[in-house]
Amino acid sequence: MRVLLADDHALFRAGLASLLRAWGLEVVGQAADGDEAIALAKSLRPDLVFMDLNMPNRTGLEATRAIKAESPDTQVVILTVSDDEQDLFEAIKAGAEGYLLKNLGEREFADLVGQIGRGEPAMSPGLAKKLLREFARVNEGSRRPDEEAGLTERECEALEHLARGKTNREIGAALFISENTVSFHVKNILGKLHMRNRAEVVGWAVEHGLVRRQSA
């Protein structure tokens, strides 16, 4: 996997690059601000960008939006010290495939990088709970939009787990179905919502405040 690092702290970039290379990833470039991140992403076409939020010139959020608009297949994962809910929500809405905090342990970070390599969203522990609280807050007094989108009951259940950042294996275990069946449901969800990837689905779920359908 070809990786671009975007962070205004050179020492942090050097340490992260060394760690990723030790795990067999190819670090193809390093950017010190948002403008440089956008330019390097356009010229180098990395598979993955680790993006800090607070950088000179354009912010990480602005750079994420620009990179996803130019190259939707490039994965962008926010790597930051900010656990602010608004930063988290805006990053997901901007198209980021993950949101990780810099205080992660090495083994935990390695596991999350593995998830990213499999095309699965990655999120630091505790942040998924913040997303779910936002789902509940936004959903108060509103009508579920998934009915209008034509999602089945099973697809709604899969969507809830997907929005929590769970892997296909974890979704399958929770719903007592196979990973292949989960993949089928995820493909249907993407098609019905006219979206390109799981990150866009998570952003849509955040925006519409979707939670598990209550039993009658």
QUIVEN-V433288 format. One line per field, one symbol per residue. ss: DSSP state (h for helix, s for strand, l for the rest). phi: phi as a letter, one per 40 degrees, with the letter a starting at -180 (. if undefined). burial: # if it has 24 or more other ideal C-beta (glycine too) atoms within 12 Angstrom, else .. A space follows every 10 residues. Layout:
ss->???
phi->???
burial->???
This chain:
ss->lssssslllh hhhhhhhhhh hhlllsssss sllhhhhhhh hhhhlllsss sllllllllh hhhhhhhhhh llllssssss llllhhhhhh hhhhlllsss sllllhhhhh hhhhhhhlll lsslllhhhh hhhhhhhhhl lllllhhhhl llhhhhhhhh hhhllllhhh hhhhhlllhh hhhhhhhhhh hhhllllhhh hhhhhhhhll llllll
phi->.cbbbbacbc ccdccccccc cccgcbccab bbaccccccc ccccfccabc bcccbcfccc ccccdccccc adcccbbcba ccbccccccc cccchccaab cccccccccc ccccccccgb cbacdgcccc ccccdccccc gbcccccccg ccdccccccc ccccgccdcc cdccbfbccc ccdccccccd cccfbcaccc ccccccccgc bdcccc
burial->#.######.. ..#..##.## ....#.#### ####.###.# #..#.##### #####..### ########.. #..####### .##...#### ########## ##.#....#. .##.###.## ####..##.# ##.##...#. ...#.#..#. #..####### ########.. ##..#..... .##.##.### .##.#.#### ########## #.....
